[in-house]
Amino acid sequence: MSIMHNRSDFMNYLIRKHNFKSYLELGVDNAWNYNQINIESKTGVDASSRSLHASTGDPVDMFIMYTDNFFAINEKKYDLIFIDAMHEMSQCYIDFKNSYNFLNDNGIILFHDIWPKNKVETELGNMGTVFKTWMQLCDTYDTSVYRDYYYNDAVGILEKSLNPTWKEIDLKDQTIDHFLENENFYIHSRCINNTQHTLLKLNLPEKVYGRNNFKLNDWC
Ligand SMILES: C[S@@+](CC[C@H](N)C(=O)[O-])C[C@H]1O[C@@H](n2cnc3c(N)ncnc32)[C@H](O)[C@@H]1O
């Protein structure tokens, strides 16, 4: 039985289940998540050199630069990409576009910071305005959400096999109030609607227990 305590466990679960070989993390920071990811090939990008010092991985796989500059020199495709760098809606969208281009056909893109609970959390040093990009992605693409009840965390999921065609999104400057009013759609219902689908497509086990003993069906 799989134990999932946090988003890193969830990512490792996806890696095992899909036999993913390559992982890219945009925004590594102190490598809390990055160091926990178990995969054949791991690449990190961060504007700050602290990621290089914190990473336990091979230093040649850690790119200390802005994400735009990284994609300008990158030549590799990845199975799993975690977007968690600049928390501003336009830059998050640029990171998504570049990630989509460098994602293998069976790959998955994950988004952090899609779920602010109040206005303070939408400040740039916090979750920022990623939720605005996420709202448009949900309206345009087939998406689902992993909810971590223990840490009150959420990760947005976009599978390329379910979204094989690139679609531009229309970035609207929607308010946190609008998001919170429609949170059910962007976080809960979207997830509930996709639960069966996620179970099938991601092949998640029927029951996954975390610290609170929640079951998979309770995630959503
Ligand atoms: C929230 S932290 C990442 C946390 C990490 N992914 C985790 O789960 O433990 C965001 C990081 O993104 C980096 N960052 C912000 N904007 C960036 C950009 N445009 N290019 C590269 N790194 C960026 C910051 O230096 C910071 O370390």
PDBQT file of the ligand as one rigid body, heavy atoms in Angstrom, charges set to zero:
ROOT
HETATM    1  C1  LIG A 301       8.320  28.462  -3.719  1.00  0.00    +0.000 C 
HETATM    2  S1  LIG A 301      10.022  28.328  -4.102  1.00  0.00    +0.000 S 
HETATM    3  C2  LIG A 301      10.125  26.670  -4.733  1.00  0.00    +0.000 C 
HETATM    4  C3  LIG A 301       9.828  25.580  -3.732  1.00  0.00    +0.000 C 
HETATM    5  C4  LIG A 301      10.138  24.157  -4.183  1.00  0.00    +0.000 C 
HETATM    6  N1  LIG A 301       9.603  23.872  -5.506  1.00  0.00    +0.000 N 
HETATM    7  C5  LIG A 301       9.572  23.140  -3.210  1.00  0.00    +0.000 C 
HETATM    8  O1  LIG A 301       8.504  22.536  -3.476  1.00  0.00    +0.000 OA
HETATM    9  O2  LIG A 301      10.221  22.890  -2.184  1.00  0.00    +0.000 OA
HETATM   10  C6  LIG A 301      10.181  29.329  -5.531  1.00  0.00    +0.000 C 
HETATM   11  C7  LIG A 301      11.602  29.450  -6.087  1.00  0.00    +0.000 C 
HETATM   12  O3  LIG A 301      11.511  29.965  -7.398  1.00  0.00    +0.000 OA
HETATM   13  C8  LIG A 301      12.641  30.767  -7.678  1.00  0.00    +0.000 C 
HETATM   14  N2  LIG A 301      12.261  31.671  -8.786  1.00  0.00    +0.000 N 
HETATM   15  C9  LIG A 301      11.375  32.687  -8.779  1.00  0.00    +0.000 A 
HETATM   16  N3  LIG A 301      11.270  33.220 -10.001  1.00  0.00    +0.000 NA
HETATM   17  C10 LIG A 301      12.091  32.522 -10.823  1.00  0.00    +0.000 A 
HETATM   18  C11 LIG A 301      12.401  32.572 -12.203  1.00  0.00    +0.000 A 
HETATM   19  N4  LIG A 301      11.804  33.442 -13.036  1.00  0.00    +0.000 N 
HETATM   20  N5  LIG A 301      13.313  31.699 -12.698  1.00  0.00    +0.000 NA
HETATM   21  C12 LIG A 301      13.910  30.795 -11.886  1.00  0.00    +0.000 A 
HETATM   22  N6  LIG A 301      13.655  30.702 -10.558  1.00  0.00    +0.000 NA
HETATM   23  C13 LIG A 301      12.737  31.538 -10.046  1.00  0.00    +0.000 A 
HETATM   24  C14 LIG A 301      12.958  31.461  -6.363  1.00  0.00    +0.000 C 
HETATM   25  O4  LIG A 301      14.349  31.785  -6.286  1.00  0.00    +0.000 OA
HETATM   26  C15 LIG A 301      12.534  30.405  -5.333  1.00  0.00    +0.000 C 
HETATM   27  O5  LIG A 301      13.652  29.680  -4.867  1.00  0.00    +0.000 OA
ENDROOT
TORSDOF 0
